[in-house]
Amino acid sequence: MISKEPSAVPTPAERVDELLGGFQATQALHAAAKLGVFDVLRDESKTSDEIAVAVGAHEPSLRRLLRFLGTIGALVEDGYGRFAATPMGELLRSDHPASARPWAILYGSPAIWRTYGELYESVLSGQPAFERVHGAPFFEYLERNQEDASVFNAAMTSGGSPSAILDAYDFSSFAKIVDVGGGQGALLQAILEQYPHATGVLYDLPSVIAQASAITDVTVAARRQVVAGDMFQSIPTGCDAYLLKRIIHDWSDAEAIQILRNCRQAMSDQGRILLIEQIIQPSHQSSATTSADLNMLVLVSGRERTEKEFRDLLASAGLELTRVIPAGGRSVIEAVPA
Ligand code: SAH
């Protein structure tokens, strides 16, 4: 099914064609992941008839989608009309430990997909396309659209990589930790599991708190409190560590400073702030960072930032950056009251 040798270096013209067809790859992976195609291929290869029955799709059309997925390397077809998932396709199964299915569902969903149709407008105006397309700022829209919110929250949870943060940073000196904008709570839960003496507060908007993940271990659950609120209005007081993972990048400088000031007011003089973000390295542009930055451009009013930009934002909120610790593709940016 593969049209050329995988090792062949594409010509510039081939590369342009491939990239311009990226929209098809996104939607093909989205449609197949949403239908559950990769889930039904979990244990054995299947014909397109069998897959169509299992996922409830129109067989002749599904067959065309499966053929396309073969040419982009997500499926292989044997000589007998049976399709199997490649290692890439397996990543789109719901039960894969590193499943990318929540991201395939998110990226092809109207909240992201229709917004990206207006990237051009964002570049002209400097305004997030999201509001033009969906009529409300991103997080307000999610508050009112539970289905989209579930898709977004699931992607955040699946891409959160708490283990990289636990490996990178020692939380043992904190008795009480708040995760501000902590989503469904995967990071806080992992911290509480590893540090049995710590207690934690999961803080997020009401609709997100309503979808906080249940903790089955009662000794961990007893140490977690969930609080719904708006971080622009108030932030839980009296904690030793204020975690903000993938929060500051969602906001303009003025909004980010407001959030950091609110944290500064809520914390004691001995408290610490821990931002967990990607950092733009001027000498090396990583595609993960430039891609996240475009998301910030079209979806919200934020941006990815350099270390100096984080240092300056923190200083404007009365905080001093003390350390930057690499954690997987992100960094833990530690700050204390100035
Ligand atoms: N920290 C999580 C989620 C990041 S997504 C993680 O890294 O996986 C950004 C989070 O900020 C979302 O959960 C969103 O609901 C929350 N958020 C947005 N606006 C907020 C506000 N005004 N107050 C509190 N939380 C907010």
Boltz pocket constraint, residues with backbone or C-beta under 6 A from the ligand:
constraints:
  - pocket:
      binder: B
      contacts: [[A, 139], [A, 156], [A, 157], [A, 160], [A, 180], [A, 181], [A, 182], [A, 183], [A, 184], [A, 203], [A, 204], [A, 205], [A, 208], [A, 229], [A, 230], [A, 231], [A, 232], [A, 244], [A, 245], [A, 246], [A, 247], [A, 250]]
      max_distance: 6.0
